[in-house]
Amino acid sequence: MPAEGDHRHCKVCGRVCGVDEETCSRACAQKRARQLASRRTYVYLLYGTAALLLIVFLSRLLI
């Protein structure tokens, strides 16, 4: 029998799930995947914008 502390909580809804699982259900797993994809897109846009601003700034200094 597992000890009382041998569990994790779902990263989406906070319910108790197994030690080897990040989410408690398939619906939460899908929602987590969408969240991660959205965060990845946001980071790419952030880095792209920073790179574009750096290029514009450096090109103004060299001209």
N, CA, C, O and CB atoms as a CASP TS submission, in Angstrom:
PFRMAT TS
TARGET T0000
AUTHOR 0000-0000-0000
METHOD Language model
MODEL 1
PARENT N/A
ATOM      1  N   MET     1       0.851  -1.192   0.000  1.00  0.00           N
ATOM      2  CA  MET     1       0.000   0.000   0.000  1.00  0.00           C
ATOM      3  C   MET     1       0.885   1.240   0.000  1.00  0.00           C
ATOM      4  O   MET     1       1.809   1.339   0.807  1.00  0.00           O
ATOM      5  CB  MET     1      -0.962   0.007   1.230  1.00  0.00           C
ATOM      6  N   PRO     2       0.610   2.200  -0.908  1.00  0.00           N
ATOM      7  CA  PRO     2       1.445   3.398  -0.978  1.00  0.00           C
ATOM      8  C   PRO     2       1.249   4.290   0.238  1.00  0.00           C
ATOM      9  O   PRO     2       0.176   4.339   0.841  1.00  0.00           O
ATOM     10  CB  PRO     2       1.141   4.180  -2.246  1.00  0.00           C
ATOM     11  N   ALA     3       2.309   4.982   0.571  1.00  0.00           N
ATOM     12  CA  ALA     3       2.224   5.924   1.687  1.00  0.00           C
ATOM     13  C   ALA     3       1.299   7.077   1.314  1.00  0.00           C
ATOM     14  O   ALA     3       1.019   7.312   0.138  1.00  0.00           O
ATOM     15  CB  ALA     3       3.630   6.457   2.072  1.00  0.00           C
ATOM     16  N   GLU     4       0.840   7.777   2.315  1.00  0.00           N
ATOM     17  CA  GLU     4      -0.134   8.852   2.082  1.00  0.00           C
ATOM     18  C   GLU     4       0.450   9.984   1.246  1.00  0.00           C
ATOM     19  O   GLU     4      -0.294  10.655   0.531  1.00  0.00           O
ATOM     20  CB  GLU     4      -0.632   9.404   3.411  1.00  0.00           C
ATOM     21  N   GLY     5       1.750  10.216   1.312  1.00  0.00           N
ATOM     22  CA  GLY     5       2.372  11.313   0.582  1.00  0.00           C
ATOM     23  C   GLY     5       2.801  10.946  -0.826  1.00  0.00           C
ATOM     24  O   GLY     5       3.366  11.787  -1.526  1.00  0.00           O
ATOM     25  N   ASP     6       2.550   9.706  -1.270  1.00  0.00           N
ATOM     26  CA  ASP     6       2.986   9.268  -2.594  1.00  0.00           C
ATOM     27  C   ASP     6       1.960   9.617  -3.665  1.00  0.00           C
ATOM     28  O   ASP     6       1.254   8.745  -4.171  1.00  0.00           O
ATOM     29  CB  ASP     6       3.244   7.766  -2.593  1.00  0.00           C
ATOM     30  N   HIS     7       1.886  10.875  -3.999  1.00  0.00           N
ATOM     31  CA  HIS     7       1.005  11.321  -5.070  1.00  0.00           C
ATOM     32  C   HIS     7       1.482  12.673  -5.570  1.00  0.00           C
ATOM     33  O   HIS     7       2.312  13.327  -4.938  1.00  0.00           O
ATOM     34  CB  HIS     7      -0.468  11.397  -4.589  1.00  0.00           C
ATOM     35  N   ARG     8       0.956  13.077  -6.696  1.00  0.00           N
ATOM     36  CA  ARG     8       1.212  14.394  -7.261  1.00  0.00           C
ATOM     37  C   ARG     8      -0.126  15.059  -7.505  1.00  0.00           C
ATOM     38  O   ARG     8      -1.182  14.437  -7.387  1.00  0.00           O
ATOM     39  CB  ARG     8       2.048  14.306  -8.577  1.00  0.00           C
ATOM     40  N   HIS     9      -0.060  16.319  -7.842  1.00  0.00           N
ATOM     41  CA  HIS     9      -1.272  17.049  -8.177  1.00  0.00           C
ATOM     42  C   HIS     9      -1.227  17.417  -9.651  1.00  0.00           C
ATOM     43  O   HIS     9      -0.166  17.696 -10.210  1.00  0.00           O
ATOM     44  CB  HIS     9      -1.428  18.314  -7.290  1.00  0.00           C
ATOM     45  N   CYS    10      -2.394  17.412 -10.262  1.00  0.00           N
ATOM     46  CA  CYS    10      -2.540  17.748 -11.671  1.00  0.00           C
ATOM     47  C   CYS    10      -2.035  19.174 -11.907  1.00  0.00           C
ATOM     48  O   CYS    10      -2.350  20.084 -11.140  1.00  0.00           O
ATOM     49  CB  CYS    10      -4.021  17.602 -12.123  1.00  0.00           C
ATOM     50  N   LYS    11      -1.259  19.360 -12.961  1.00  0.00           N
ATOM     51  CA  LYS    11      -0.704  20.679 -13.264  1.00  0.00           C
ATOM     52  C   LYS    11      -1.738  21.635 -13.833  1.00  0.00           C
ATOM     53  O   LYS    11      -1.470  22.829 -13.960  1.00  0.00           O
ATOM     54  CB  LYS    11       0.440  20.545 -14.232  1.00  0.00           C
ATOM     55  N   VAL    12      -2.926  21.124 -14.180  1.00  0.00           N
ATOM     56  CA  VAL    12      -3.968  21.963 -14.756  1.00  0.00           C
ATOM     57  C   VAL    12      -5.022  22.321 -13.709  1.00  0.00           C
ATOM     58  O   VAL    12      -5.306  23.496 -13.476  1.00  0.00           O
ATOM     59  CB  VAL    12      -4.621  21.257 -15.947  1.00  0.00           C
ATOM     60  N   CYS    13      -5.597  21.296 -13.084  1.00  0.00           N
ATOM     61  CA  CYS    13      -6.726  21.547 -12.186  1.00  0.00           C
ATOM     62  C   CYS    13      -6.397  21.357 -10.705  1.00  0.00           C
ATOM     63  O   CYS    13      -7.174  21.779  -9.849  1.00  0.00           O
ATOM     64  CB  CYS    13      -7.861  20.644 -12.554  1.00  0.00           C
ATOM     65  N   GLY    14      -5.266  20.734 -10.387  1.00  0.00           N
ATOM     66  CA  GLY    14      -4.864  20.588  -8.994  1.00  0.00           C
ATOM     67  C   GLY    14      -5.381  19.341  -8.292  1.00  0.00           C
ATOM     68  O   GLY    14      -5.107  19.147  -7.107  1.00  0.00           O
ATOM     69  N   ARG    15      -6.122  18.493  -8.995  1.00  0.00           N
ATOM     70  CA  ARG    15      -6.607  17.258  -8.379  1.00  0.00           C
ATOM     71  C   ARG    15      -5.450  16.290  -8.160  1.00  0.00           C
ATOM     72  O   ARG    15      -4.403  16.404  -8.797  1.00  0.00           O
ATOM     73  CB  ARG    15      -7.698  16.602  -9.252  1.00  0.00           C
ATOM     74  N   VAL    16      -5.647  15.351  -7.267  1.00  0.00           N
ATOM     75  CA  VAL    16      -4.643  14.343  -6.997  1.00  0.00           C
ATOM     76  C   VAL    16      -4.574  13.364  -8.162  1.00  0.00           C
ATOM     77  O   VAL    16      -5.603  12.911  -8.663  1.00  0.00           O
ATOM     78  CB  VAL    16      -4.947  13.607  -5.682  1.00  0.00           C
ATOM     79  N   CYS    17      -3.344  13.039  -8.592  1.00  0.00           N
ATOM     80  CA  CYS    17      -3.151  12.032  -9.633  1.00  0.00           C
ATOM     81  C   CYS    17      -1.968  11.159  -9.227  1.00  0.00           C
ATOM     82  O   CYS    17      -1.353  11.393  -8.187  1.00  0.00           O
ATOM     83  CB  CYS    17      -2.912  12.696 -11.040  1.00  0.00           C
ATOM     84  N   GLY    18      -1.655  10.177 -10.024  1.00  0.00           N
ATOM     85  CA  GLY    18      -0.595   9.236  -9.694  1.00  0.00           C
ATOM     86  C   GLY    18       0.781   9.877  -9.678  1.00  0.00           C
ATOM     87  O   GLY    18       0.964  10.997 -10.155  1.00  0.00           O
ATOM     88  N   VAL    19       1.746   9.156  -9.126  1.00  0.00           N
ATOM     89  CA  VAL    19       3.110   9.655  -9.013  1.00  0.00           C
ATOM     90  C   VAL    19       3.740   9.842 -10.391  1.00  0.00           C
ATOM     91  O   VAL    19       4.521  10.772 -10.588  1.00  0.00           O
ATOM     92  CB  VAL    19       3.958   8.701  -8.168  1.00  0.00           C
ATOM     93  N   ASP    20       3.418   8.988 -11.328  1.00  0.00           N
ATOM     94  CA  ASP    20       4.026   9.020 -12.652  1.00  0.00           C
ATOM     95  C   ASP    20       3.291   9.911 -13.644  1.00  0.00           C
ATOM     96  O   ASP    20       3.701   9.993 -14.802  1.00  0.00           O
ATOM     97  CB  ASP    20       4.101   7.638 -13.197  1.00  0.00           C
ATOM     98  N   GLU    21       2.236  10.569 -13.236  1.00  0.00           N
ATOM     99  CA  GLU    21       1.405  11.346 -14.153  1.00  0.00           C
ATOM    100  C   GLU    21       1.491  12.831 -13.839  1.00  0.00           C
ATOM    101  O   GLU    21       1.625  13.224 -12.680  1.00  0.00           O
ATOM    102  CB  GLU    21      -0.048  10.879 -14.087  1.00  0.00           C
ATOM    103  N   GLU    22       1.413  13.656 -14.885  1.00  0.00           N
ATOM    104  CA  GLU    22       1.393  15.106 -14.708  1.00  0.00           C
ATOM    105  C   GLU    22      -0.027  15.646 -14.635  1.00  0.00           C
ATOM    106  O   GLU    22      -0.280  16.676 -14.010  1.00  0.00           O
ATOM    107  CB  GLU    22       2.143  15.784 -15.841  1.00  0.00           C
ATOM    108  N   THR    23      -0.954  14.939 -15.281  1.00  0.00           N
ATOM    109  CA  THR    23      -2.342  15.378 -15.309  1.00  0.00           C
ATOM    110  C   THR    23      -3.253  14.250 -14.850  1.00  0.00           C
ATOM    111  O   THR    23      -2.869  13.081 -14.853  1.00  0.00           O
ATOM    112  CB  THR    23      -2.737  15.851 -16.720  1.00  0.00           C
ATOM    113  N   CYS    24      -4.466  14.622 -14.454  1.00  0.00           N
ATOM    114  CA  CYS    24      -5.387  13.632 -13.903  1.00  0.00           C
ATOM    115  C   CYS    24      -6.272  12.981 -14.963  1.00  0.00           C
ATOM    116  O   CYS    24      -6.813  11.900 -14.732  1.00  0.00           O
ATOM    117  CB  CYS    24      -6.253  14.274 -12.854  1.00  0.00           C
ATOM    118  N   SER    25      -6.426  13.622 -16.121  1.00  0.00           N
ATOM    119  CA  SER    25      -7.317  13.068 -17.144  1.00  0.00           C
ATOM    120  C   SER    25      -6.816  13.443 -18.531  1.00  0.00           C
ATOM    121  O   SER    25      -5.896  14.247 -18.681  1.00  0.00           O
ATOM    122  CB  SER    25      -8.764  13.568 -16.943  1.00  0.00           C
ATOM    123  N   ARG    26      -7.431  12.856 -19.523  1.00  0.00           N
ATOM    124  CA  ARG    26      -7.073  13.152 -20.914  1.00  0.00           C
ATOM    125  C   ARG    26      -7.428  14.605 -21.258  1.00  0.00           C
ATOM    126  O   ARG    26      -6.700  15.258 -22.005  1.00  0.00           O
ATOM    127  CB  ARG    26      -7.796  12.176 -21.881  1.00  0.00           C
ATOM    128  N   ALA    27      -8.525  15.103 -20.724  1.00  0.00           N
ATOM    129  CA  ALA    27      -8.932  16.488 -20.997  1.00  0.00           C
ATOM    130  C   ALA    27      -7.895  17.468 -20.438  1.00  0.00           C
ATOM    131  O   ALA    27      -7.547  18.453 -21.090  1.00  0.00           O
ATOM    132  CB  ALA    27     -10.332  16.777 -20.384  1.00  0.00           C
ATOM    133  N   CYS    28      -7.407  17.190 -19.228  1.00  0.00           N
ATOM    134  CA  CYS    28      -6.385  18.054 -18.644  1.00  0.00           C
ATOM    135  C   CYS    28      -5.080  17.947 -19.420  1.00  0.00           C
ATOM    136  O   CYS    28      -4.369  18.942 -19.564  1.00  0.00           O
ATOM    137  CB  CYS    28      -6.156  17.694 -17.171  1.00  0.00           C
ATOM    138  N   ALA    29      -4.752  16.765 -19.921  1.00  0.00           N
ATOM    139  CA  ALA    29      -3.541  16.592 -20.715  1.00  0.00           C
ATOM    140  C   ALA    29      -3.625  17.412 -21.997  1.00  0.00           C
ATOM    141  O   ALA    29      -2.640  18.030 -22.401  1.00  0.00           O
ATOM    142  CB  ALA    29      -3.316  15.106 -21.043  1.00  0.00           C
ATOM    143  N   GLN    30      -4.784  17.424 -22.637  1.00  0.00           N
ATOM    144  CA  GLN    30      -4.964  18.210 -23.854  1.00  0.00           C
ATOM    145  C   GLN    30      -4.881  19.703 -23.551  1.00  0.00           C
ATOM    146  O   GLN    30      -4.280  20.461 -24.311  1.00  0.00           O
ATOM    147  CB  GLN    30      -6.308  17.876 -24.514  1.00  0.00           C
ATOM    148  N   LYS    31      -5.479  20.120 -22.454  1.00  0.00           N
ATOM    149  CA  LYS    31      -5.430  21.529 -22.071  1.00  0.00           C
ATOM    150  C   LYS    31      -3.992  21.943 -21.759  1.00  0.00           C
ATOM    151  O   LYS    31      -3.570  23.042 -22.117  1.00  0.00           O
ATOM    152  CB  LYS    31      -6.343  21.793 -20.853  1.00  0.00           C
ATOM    153  N   ARG    32      -3.241  21.067 -21.094  1.00  0.00           N
ATOM    154  CA  ARG    32      -1.832  21.337 -20.773  1.00  0.00           C
ATOM    155  C   ARG    32      -1.009  21.466 -22.055  1.00  0.00           C
ATOM    156  O   ARG    32      -0.151  22.343 -22.158  1.00  0.00           O
ATOM    157  CB  ARG    32      -1.251  20.215 -19.872  1.00  0.00           C
ATOM    158  N   ALA    33      -1.267  20.598 -23.024  1.00  0.00           N
ATOM    159  CA  ALA    33      -0.554  20.662 -24.301  1.00  0.00           C
ATOM    160  C   ALA    33      -0.833  21.988 -25.012  1.00  0.00           C
ATOM    161  O   ALA    33       0.075  22.592 -25.582  1.00  0.00           O
ATOM    162  CB  ALA    33      -0.957  19.477 -25.204  1.00  0.00           C
ATOM    163  N   ARG    34      -2.088  22.436 -24.979  1.00  0.00           N
ATOM    164  CA  ARG    34      -2.429  23.731 -25.592  1.00  0.00           C
ATOM    165  C   ARG    34      -1.740  24.876 -24.859  1.00  0.00           C
ATOM    166  O   ARG    34      -1.264  25.817 -25.493  1.00  0.00           O
ATOM    167  CB  ARG    34      -3.956  23.948 -25.590  1.00  0.00           C
ATOM    168  N   GLN    35      -1.681  24.806 -23.523  1.00  0.00           N
ATOM    169  CA  GLN    35      -1.010  25.843 -22.746  1.00  0.00           C
ATOM    170  C   GLN    35       0.468  25.922 -23.093  1.00  0.00           C
ATOM    171  O   GLN    35       1.011  27.013 -23.267  1.00  0.00           O
ATOM    172  CB  GLN    35      -1.183  25.586 -21.255  1.00  0.00           C
ATOM    173  N   LEU    36       1.121  24.766 -23.192  1.00  0.00           N
ATOM    174  CA  LEU    36       2.543  24.741 -23.513  1.00  0.00           C
ATOM    175  C   LEU    36       2.806  25.246 -24.921  1.00  0.00           C
ATOM    176  O   LEU    36       3.787  25.955 -25.148  1.00  0.00           O
ATOM    177  CB  LEU    36       3.092  23.336 -23.357  1.00  0.00           C
ATOM    178  N   ALA    37       1.949  24.894 -25.870  1.00  0.00           N
ATOM    179  CA  ALA    37       2.102  25.376 -27.240  1.00  0.00           C
ATOM    180  C   ALA    37       1.918  26.893 -27.297  1.00  0.00           C
ATOM    181  O   ALA    37       2.654  27.583 -28.004  1.00  0.00           O
ATOM    182  CB  ALA    37       1.093  24.678 -28.175  1.00  0.00           C
ATOM    183  N   SER    38       0.957  27.403 -26.568  1.00  0.00           N
ATOM    184  CA  SER    38       0.717  28.838 -26.532  1.00  0.00           C
ATOM    185  C   SER    38       1.911  29.565 -25.910  1.00  0.00           C
ATOM    186  O   SER    38       2.336  30.606 -26.411  1.00  0.00           O
ATOM    187  CB  SER    38      -0.570  29.147 -25.748  1.00  0.00           C
ATOM    188  N   ARG    39       2.439  29.027 -24.840  1.00  0.00           N
ATOM    189  CA  ARG    39       3.598  29.638 -24.179  1.00  0.00           C
ATOM    190  C   ARG    39       4.809  29.617 -25.107  1.00  0.00           C
ATOM    191  O   ARG    39       5.564  30.588 -25.156  1.00  0.00           O
ATOM    192  CB  ARG    39       3.925  28.904 -22.857  1.00  0.00           C
ATOM    193  N   ARG    40       5.002  28.522 -25.842  1.00  0.00           N
ATOM    194  CA  ARG    40       6.119  28.406 -26.780  1.00  0.00           C
ATOM    195  C   ARG    40       5.990  29.453 -27.879  1.00  0.00           C
ATOM    196  O   ARG    40       6.976  30.093 -28.242  1.00  0.00           O
ATOM    197  CB  ARG    40       6.176  26.988 -27.391  1.00  0.00           C
ATOM    198  N   THR    41       4.792  29.631 -28.407  1.00  0.00           N
ATOM    199  CA  THR    41       4.557  30.639 -29.444  1.00  0.00           C
ATOM    200  C   THR    41       4.858  32.038 -28.913  1.00  0.00           C
ATOM    201  O   THR    41       5.473  32.850 -29.604  1.00  0.00           O
ATOM    202  CB  THR    41       3.104  30.565 -29.952  1.00  0.00           C
ATOM    203  N   TYR    42       4.425  32.312 -27.691  1.00  0.00           N
ATOM    204  CA  TYR    42       4.670  33.620 -27.078  1.00  0.00           C
ATOM    205  C   TYR    42       6.166  33.878 -26.933  1.00  0.00           C
ATOM    206  O   TYR    42       6.632  34.981 -27.218  1.00  0.00           O
ATOM    207  CB  TYR    42       3.982  33.709 -25.704  1.00  0.00           C
ATOM    208  N   VAL    43       6.915  32.883 -26.496  1.00  0.00           N
ATOM    209  CA  VAL    43       8.361  33.038 -26.320  1.00  0.00           C
ATOM    210  C   VAL    43       9.037  33.281 -27.662  1.00  0.00           C
ATOM    211  O   VAL    43       9.922  34.131 -27.762  1.00  0.00           O
ATOM    212  CB  VAL    43       8.964  31.794 -25.638  1.00  0.00           C
ATOM    213  N   TYR    44       8.629  32.544 -28.702  1.00  0.00           N
ATOM    214  CA  TYR    44       9.200  32.756 -30.032  1.00  0.00           C
ATOM    215  C   TYR    44       8.919  34.174 -30.524  1.00  0.00           C
ATOM    216  O   TYR    44       9.805  34.816 -31.088  1.00  0.00           O
ATOM    217  CB  TYR    44       8.637  31.729 -31.028  1.00  0.00           C
ATOM    218  N   LEU    45       7.719  34.661 -30.322  1.00  0.00           N
ATOM    219  CA  LEU    45       7.386  36.029 -30.732  1.00  0.00           C
ATOM    220  C   LEU    45       8.193  37.055 -29.945  1.00  0.00           C
ATOM    221  O   LEU    45       8.651  38.051 -30.504  1.00  0.00           O
ATOM    222  CB  LEU    45       5.887  36.292 -30.548  1.00  0.00           C
ATOM    223  N   LEU    46       8.364  36.814 -28.666  1.00  0.00           N
ATOM    224  CA  LEU    46       9.140  37.719 -27.819  1.00  0.00           C
ATOM    225  C   LEU    46      10.589  37.789 -28.290  1.00  0.00           C
ATOM    226  O   LEU    46      11.138  38.881 -28.442  1.00  0.00           O
ATOM    227  CB  LEU    46       9.080  37.266 -26.351  1.00  0.00           C
ATOM    228  N   TYR    47      11.218  36.627 -28.523  1.00  0.00           N
ATOM    229  CA  TYR    47      12.602  36.606 -28.986  1.00  0.00           C
ATOM    230  C   TYR    47      12.723  37.190 -30.392  1.00  0.00           C
ATOM    231  O   TYR    47      13.697  37.883 -30.685  1.00  0.00           O
ATOM    232  CB  TYR    47      13.148  35.177 -28.961  1.00  0.00           C
ATOM    233  N   GLY    48      11.764  36.925 -31.255  1.00  0.00           N
ATOM    234  CA  GLY    48      11.787  37.479 -32.600  1.00  0.00           C
ATOM    235  C   GLY    48      11.705  38.996 -32.591  1.00  0.00           C
ATOM    236  O   GLY    48      12.419  39.673 -33.330  1.00  0.00           O
ATOM    237  N   THR    49      10.829  39.520 -31.751  1.00  0.00           N
ATOM    238  CA  THR    49      10.690  40.974 -31.635  1.00  0.00           C
ATOM    239  C   THR    49      11.962  41.600 -31.082  1.00  0.00           C
ATOM    240  O   THR    49      12.405  42.644 -31.561  1.00  0.00           O
ATOM    241  CB  THR    49       9.496  41.331 -30.741  1.00  0.00           C
ATOM    242  N   ALA    50      12.546  40.967 -30.080  1.00  0.00           N
ATOM    243  CA  ALA    50      13.797  41.484 -29.515  1.00  0.00           C
ATOM    244  C   ALA    50      14.905  41.464 -30.555  1.00  0.00           C
ATOM    245  O   ALA    50      15.678  42.417 -30.653  1.00  0.00           O
ATOM    246  CB  ALA    50      14.216  40.664 -28.283  1.00  0.00           C
ATOM    247  N   ALA    51      14.992  40.393 -31.332  1.00  0.00           N
ATOM    248  CA  ALA    51      16.014  40.308 -32.375  1.00  0.00           C
ATOM    249  C   ALA    51      15.788  41.372 -33.442  1.00  0.00           C
ATOM    250  O   ALA    51      16.744  42.003 -33.895  1.00  0.00           O
ATOM    251  CB  ALA    51      16.017  38.911 -33.014  1.00  0.00           C
ATOM    252  N   LEU    52      14.551  41.580 -33.845  1.00  0.00           N
ATOM    253  CA  LEU    52      14.238  42.602 -34.847  1.00  0.00           C
ATOM    254  C   LEU    52      14.604  43.997 -34.345  1.00  0.00           C
ATOM    255  O   LEU    52      15.179  44.794 -35.086  1.00  0.00           O
ATOM    256  CB  LEU    52      12.750  42.550 -35.214  1.00  0.00           C
ATOM    257  N   LEU    53      14.274  44.289 -33.098  1.00  0.00           N
ATOM    258  CA  LEU    53      14.621  45.597 -32.535  1.00  0.00           C
ATOM    259  C   LEU    53      16.132  45.773 -32.437  1.00  0.00           C
ATOM    260  O   LEU    53      16.643  46.869 -32.665  1.00  0.00           O
ATOM    261  CB  LEU    53      13.985  45.769 -31.153  1.00  0.00           C
ATOM    262  N   LEU    54      16.840  44.717 -32.104  1.00  0.00           N
ATOM    263  CA  LEU    54      18.294  44.782 -32.034  1.00  0.00           C
ATOM    264  C   LEU    54      18.896  45.034 -33.412  1.00  0.00           C
ATOM    265  O   LEU    54      19.831  45.823 -33.543  1.00  0.00           O
ATOM    266  CB  LEU    54      18.857  43.490 -31.440  1.00  0.00           C
ATOM    267  N   ILE    55      18.377  44.382 -34.423  1.00  0.00           N
ATOM    268  CA  ILE    55      18.855  44.581 -35.795  1.00  0.00           C
ATOM    269  C   ILE    55      18.607  46.007 -36.243  1.00  0.00           C
ATOM    270  O   ILE    55      19.488  46.638 -36.829  1.00  0.00           O
ATOM    271  CB  ILE    55      18.172  43.601 -36.757  1.00  0.00           C
ATOM    272  N   VAL    56      17.424  46.517 -35.976  1.00  0.00           N
ATOM    273  CA  VAL    56      17.093  47.900 -36.363  1.00  0.00           C
ATOM    274  C   VAL    56      18.004  48.876 -35.617  1.00  0.00           C
ATOM    275  O   VAL    56      18.522  49.814 -36.222  1.00  0.00           O
ATOM    276  CB  VAL    56      15.592  48.219 -36.064  1.00  0.00           C
ATOM    277  N   PHE    57      18.203  48.673 -34.335  1.00  0.00           N
ATOM    278  CA  PHE    57      19.045  49.565 -33.531  1.00  0.00           C
ATOM    279  C   PHE    57      20.489  49.539 -34.030  1.00  0.00           C
ATOM    280  O   PHE    57      21.115  50.588 -34.181  1.00  0.00           O
ATOM    281  CB  PHE    57      18.990  49.164 -32.041  1.00  0.00           C
ATOM    282  N   LEU    58      21.018  48.335 -34.287  1.00  0.00           N
ATOM    283  CA  LEU    58      22.408  48.233 -34.749  1.00  0.00           C
ATOM    284  C   LEU    58      22.561  48.801 -36.152  1.00  0.00           C
ATOM    285  O   LEU    58      23.591  49.401 -36.458  1.00  0.00           O
ATOM    286  CB  LEU    58      22.879  46.773 -34.723  1.00  0.00           C
ATOM    287  N   SER    59      21.573  48.630 -37.001  1.00  0.00           N
ATOM    288  CA  SER    59      21.677  49.187 -38.354  1.00  0.00           C
ATOM    289  C   SER    59      21.645  50.716 -38.320  1.00  0.00           C
ATOM    290  O   SER    59      22.270  51.363 -39.161  1.00  0.00           O
ATOM    291  CB  SER    59      20.538  48.654 -39.244  1.00  0.00           C
ATOM    292  N   ARG    60      20.941  51.286 -37.382  1.00  0.00           N
ATOM    293  CA  ARG    60      20.915  52.758 -37.249  1.00  0.00           C
ATOM    294  C   ARG    60      22.274  53.282 -36.758  1.00  0.00           C
ATOM    295  O   ARG    60      22.695  54.379 -37.127  1.00  0.00           O
ATOM    296  CB  ARG    60      19.785  53.198 -36.264  1.00  0.00           C
ATOM    297  N   LEU    61      22.947  52.492 -35.929  1.00  0.00           N
ATOM    298  CA  LEU    61      24.267  52.934 -35.441  1.00  0.00           C
ATOM    299  C   LEU    61      25.333  52.878 -36.534  1.00  0.00           C
ATOM    300  O   LEU    61      26.249  53.700 -36.557  1.00  0.00           O
ATOM    301  CB  LEU    61      24.705  52.071 -34.256  1.00  0.00           C
ATOM    302  N   LEU    62      25.212  51.919 -37.427  1.00  0.00           N
ATOM    303  CA  LEU    62      26.232  51.727 -38.461  1.00  0.00           C
ATOM    304  C   LEU    62      26.032  52.610 -39.671  1.00  0.00           C
ATOM    305  O   LEU    62      26.946  52.752 -40.483  1.00  0.00           O
ATOM    306  CB  LEU    62      26.251  50.300 -38.897  1.00  0.00           C
ATOM    307  N   ILE    63      24.869  53.205 -39.816  1.00  0.00           N
ATOM    308  CA  ILE    63      24.581  54.044 -40.987  1.00  0.00           C
ATOM    309  C   ILE    63      24.986  55.477 -40.709  1.00  0.00           C
ATOM    310  O   ILE    63      24.826  56.343 -41.569  1.00  0.00           O
ATOM    311  CB  ILE    63      23.084  53.977 -41.365  1.00  0.00           C
TER
END
